[in-house]
Amino acid sequence: MEDENDIKNKTGSVTVIFLSGFQEFHNLRIFLFLILLVIYCVTICGNLLIILVVSSSRSLHSPMYFFLTQLSFSDILLSTTIVPNMLHIVLYEGSSVSLIGCLIQYFLFSASGILETFILTMMSYDRYQAICHPLHYTSVMDLSFCLRFFLLSWLIILVVILVLSVTMSYLWFCGPNIIDHFFCDRDPILELSCSDTSIVKAEGMFFMIPLAICPFAVIIVSYIYIIFTILKISSTTGRQKTFTTCSSHLTVVAMHYGSALSIYLFPNSVHAKKILSLLYTVVTPFLNPIIYSLSNKDITDAYNKLISTFYSTILLSCFSFFILKCK
């Protein structure tokens, strides 16, 4: 029997991967391209606008809105990692990418997904402290705590990516070199490998516990306590007002975990996985700023104030320019 080295020498290794994308939507590719382009532009502008509004308004300099800006950053990272190349794939009915480029896209996609999970978890903990322990909120959820959490999150992400990079660097990719997807996800990449991928899959299952299951458990427990606390409020108006502060976060959590669980935990056809991945990588980052801006009066007020200040500055500049010209 030939050993693995002999087979490698005969067949060579894959260095370029072809992403086939949405071949089934050949007749609609121009329409799909335009829709995705509009969604991507709105996603980037919407999330940048939230970061700008929160940064420019002193009234929004609180932990909840700090985490919201980080969520917007995560959505920008996720969209920019996936959508530009997907637009090329849709327009030209496929795209070639180097193996290294494919792995980099997968690592960036993983980093943005892990970061978003951590942020949503911390936002639920923030709501738990604000509703269940309001007297201790400012002492627990201070700026230093938020910064430590953010730095720890990125440290964990870098460690995970480093471990995955080292493990996947030992895999041999012999072909075929076609992925029937619109981006480089883990399972389609592993299907191209002729090496034993059990270690990589075991790592994925191991990392899922601290990176997905535990954060989800924290969110569930936090909202159990929040619901019990809300039910103790005597007035209906008070209960509704308190729950409103959590509604947008709950909606985003449901979209994030719902689409992710549908992709990775339930058996789906390739076509169904593409649709669910599209929901996770394109639609969710697009809807997040809309959900938070429409349901949050503080952000709406800060946005109106920012626009008013902007227009006032423009009018004042034009008036000053006119006066100088007249002189």
N, C-alpha and C positions, 0 to 999 in steps of 0.2 A: 504493500500500500504506500502511495506517495505521501510524504509528510507535507505540512503546511507551507514550508519554504519552497518546495518544488512547485507546488500549485501557484504560489505567488509569482514565481519567476515565469511561469507559462502564461498566466492570465493577466498579470499586471494589477494595478490598483486604480480605483476611481479617484480622479482629481477634480472633475467637473460634474455637477448635478443639474438635471433639467427638472424644473418645476412646471408641471403641465397646467395647473390652475383650474379654470372653469371651462373645459372643453365642451361640456354639455350645454353651455350657454353661448355657443358660437354666434348665433344670429342676433344675440342681444349684447354683444361685447361693447359696442359704442355707448349704448344706453347705460350699461353697468359701469363702464369707465367714468362716465359723467356723474352718475349718482355717487360713486365712491370718492371721486375727486371733490365734489361739493361737501360730502360728509367729512372728509379729511380736513378740508379748509375750515369748516365750521368747528370741528373738534379742536384744532390747534388754536383758533381765535378765541373760542369759548373758554378753554382752559387757561390761556394766557390772560384773558380778561379777568377771570376770577383771581389769579395771582396778582394782577395789577391792582384790582379793587381792594383786596385784602391788605396788600402792602401799603397802599396810599391812605387807608382809613384807620385812624387811631382807635376808633371804637371797635374795630374787628381784630385788634391785636390781642387775641386770647388763644388758649390751646386748641379749642375746637376749630377755629379758622386757620391756625397754623397747620393742623393736620389736613384741612381741606386744600390748602395750597400744595401740600406734598402729594395729595391724591391727584390733583391737577397735573403736577409734574410727572407722576407715574403714568397718567393717561397719555400725556404727550410723548413720553418715552415709548410706551407700548405702540401707539399709533405710528410714530415715526419709524419704529423698527419693522413694522409689518406692511403698512399701506403703500408707501412709495414704490416698493418693489412689486407689490400686488397690482398696482396700476399698470406697470410695465407688462406684467404677465397677462392681464386682461386684454390690453390693447394689442399685444403681439401674439396672443394665444400661447403663452409659455415664456420661460426665461431660463437662461443658464446662469449658474452661480458656482463659484469654486467651492470645494469641500470645506475649506477654512472659513469662507464667507458664510456658508450654510450653518456651520457650528457656531460662529459668532452671533448670527441672527437668533439661533436657538438660545444661547446664553443670555442675550439681551432680553429676549422674550420672557425667559424664566425669571430674570432679575426684576423686571417690571411687574410680573405676576406676584412674586413673593413680596415685593414692596407694597403693592396694593393690598394684599392680604393683611400684612402687619398694620398698615395705616387704618384699615377698616376695623381691625381689632382694637386698636388704641382709641379710635373714635367712639366705639361702643363703651370702652372703659371710661372715657371722658364723660359720656352721658350718664353712666352709672354713678360716678362721683358727684356730678352736678345735681342729679335728681335724688339719689339716695343719701348722700352725705354732703349737702350744700354748705354746711358750716366749715367743713375741712377741705372744701374744693380748692381754694386758692393756695393752701399750704401744700397740698399733694400735687396738683397739676400746675406747677410753675414752669417757667421758661427753661430752667436747667434740666428738669425732668424730661421735657419734650425733646431738647437737644440730645440728651443722653440716649433716649429711645431711638431717635433718628440715626445717630451714629452707630448704635448697636445693631440696628436693622441692616445698615449697609455693610457692617462687618460680617454679619451672618450671611448675607447675600454673596459677598466676595469669597467667603470660605466655601460655601456650597458650590459656586461656579468653579473655584479652583479644584475641588475634589472631582467634580464632573469632568472638567477639562483633562485632568491627569488620567482618569479612568478611560475616557473615550479616546485619548491619544494612543492607547494600546490596541484599539480595535483596527481591524483591517477591512477596508471597504472595497469589495471586488466587483460589485455590480449586481443587477442592472443599476444604471445611474439615473433612473426616472422616479420622481416622487409625484404621486397623484394628489397634490395639495397646492395651496397658494403660499405657504411659507414652510420653513424648516422646523418641524416639531420633532419631539424625541422619538416617538414610535416609528414614523416614516423613515427617519435617519437610521435607526437600528435595523430596519428591514433590509437596508443595503449592505449590512455588514456580514462577512463570512466568518467572523470570529464568534466566540461564545459571549453573548451579551447578558448572561444571567447576572453578572456582578453589577452592571449598569442598572438593570431592572431592579435588583435588590436594593441598590442605593436609592432609587426613586421611591420605592415603598418605604424605606427607612426615613427619608427626608420628608415624606408626606405627613408623618406623625407630628413633628414639631412645626412644620411650615404650613400645614393646612388643617389637620384635624384638631390640634390643640388651640389654634386661634379661633376656629369655628366654635369649639366648646366654650371658650371665653366669651364670645359674642352671645351664645345661647344663655349662659349663666347670667351674664350682665343684664340681658333683657328680661329674664325671669324675675330678678330683683327689681328692675325698673317697673315692670307691670304690676307687681305686688305693691310697690310704693305708690304708683299712680292710682290704684284702686282704693287706697286709703284716703285719698283726697276727697273731701266732702262735697265740694261743688262740681257740677258737670262742666262748667266753663274752665275751672282750674285743671280738671283732668284732660280736657281737650287741648288746652294751651300747652300743658306739659308734654303730652304725647306728640304734638305737632313738631316739637324740637327734635324728635327721633324719627319722624316719618320718612324724611328724605334719605337718612342714613340706612334705614331698614330696606328701602326700595333698592338702593345701590347694592347692599349686601345680598339681597335676593337675586339680583341680576348677576352679580359677580360669581357667587357660589352656585347658583342654578345652572348657568351656562358651563362653568368649569366642571361641575359634577357630571353634567350630561355628556361632556366630551370624553372624560377620562374614566368614569366609573360604570357607565352603561354601554352595552354593546350596540353599536350603530353601524350602518353602512358607510362607505366612503363618502357618498353624496351627503348623507345626514351629518357626518362629522365636519364637512366643509361648511355647511350652513350654521352649525352650532359654533364652530370656530370663528366664523364671520360675525356672529352675535357677540362673542367674547372679545375679539380683537378690534372690531370696528364700531359696532353699535353701542356697546357699553361705554367706551370712552367718549362717544358722541353725546350720549344721554346724560352722563354724570353732571356736567356743568349746567345743563338745562334743568335737571331735577333740583339741584341745590339753589339755583338762582330764582326759579319760579316759586319755590316753597319757602324761601327764606327772606323775610321782610328786611332784616338787617343788611343783607347783601344788595337787595333791590334799592334800598335807601342810599347805601354807599355808592352804588353804581350811578344813580341819578345825580348825586352830589358831585361825583367825579366828572360826569358829562357836563353838568352845569358849570363847573370850574373850568373845564376845557374850553367850552364855548365862550365864557367870559374872558378867558385869556386871549383867545383868538380875536374877539371883538376889540379888546383893549389894545392889542398889537396893531390891528388895522387902523384904529382911531389915532394911535400915536404916530403911525407911519403917515397918515393923511395930514396930521397937524404939521409934522416936519416938512412934508412936501409943500404945504401952503406957505410956510415960512421961507 
